């Protein structure tokens, strides 16, 4: 049976999984919720969605990944293997959004791994979690 997929109505050859939430470890759930709801225009859900006490979700009618906030005493990594990329249409939007996010409490990061001509800016949220603002028009 090794290497074979089970068959049946729930186990045919198509994936049945979907991305439910991205879980973000934070020391202060309220502070993180305030930052990310303002940054993304999201709403806070405290209805136990996905088993999480605090989930940030796009408003009804808007698409986007949900973010669950998990209380964590672990410090953020300097070079995380997983991070959020926030997309903007062009460099003008990138400049404006970086300024707005910094005004909300994000910190610019002195990133030591920028390529020669980067299409992204690395920031840290108020909890120290790194994320990028990416210019999608960059060629």
DALIN-V313523 format. One record per backbone hydrogen bond with DSSP energy under -0.5 kcal/mol. NH is the residue of the N-H (numbers start at 1). CO is the residue of the C=O. E is the energy in kcal/mol with one decimal. If there is no record, write none. Layout:
NH;CO;E
NH;CO;E
This chain:
4;1;-2.1
11;8;-0.9
22;66;-2.6
23;21;-0.5
24;22;-0.5
24;68;-3.1
25;23;-0.5
26;70;-2.9
29;27;-0.5
32;28;-2.5
33;29;-2.7
34;30;-2.3
35;31;-2.2
36;32;-2.8
37;33;-2.2
38;34;-1.6
39;35;-2.8
40;36;-2.4
41;37;-1.6
42;36;-0.5
42;37;-0.6
43;57;-3.3
45;55;-3.4
51;48;-2.6
52;49;-2.0
55;45;-2.4
56;67;-3.6
57;43;-2.7
62;59;-2.3
67;56;-2.5
68;22;-2.3
69;54;-2.4
70;24;-2.5
70;68;-0.6
72;26;-2.9
80;77;-0.6
84;130;-0.7
86;84;-0.5
86;132;-3.3
87;85;-0.5
88;134;-2.4
94;90;-2.2
95;91;-2.7
96;92;-2.2
97;93;-3.1
98;94;-2.7
99;95;-2.0
100;96;-2.3
101;97;-2.9
102;98;-2.4
103;99;-2.1
104;100;-1.4
105;101;-0.6
105;102;-1.1
106;101;-2.6
107;124;-2.7
109;122;-1.9
111;109;-1.9
114;111;-0.6
118;115;-0.6
121;133;-1.6
123;131;-2.9
124;107;-2.4
125;129;-2.7
128;125;-2.6
131;123;-2.6
132;84;-2.5
133;121;-2.1
134;86;-3.0
134;132;-0.6
135;119;-3.2
136;88;-2.5
136;134;-0.8
138;135;-1.1
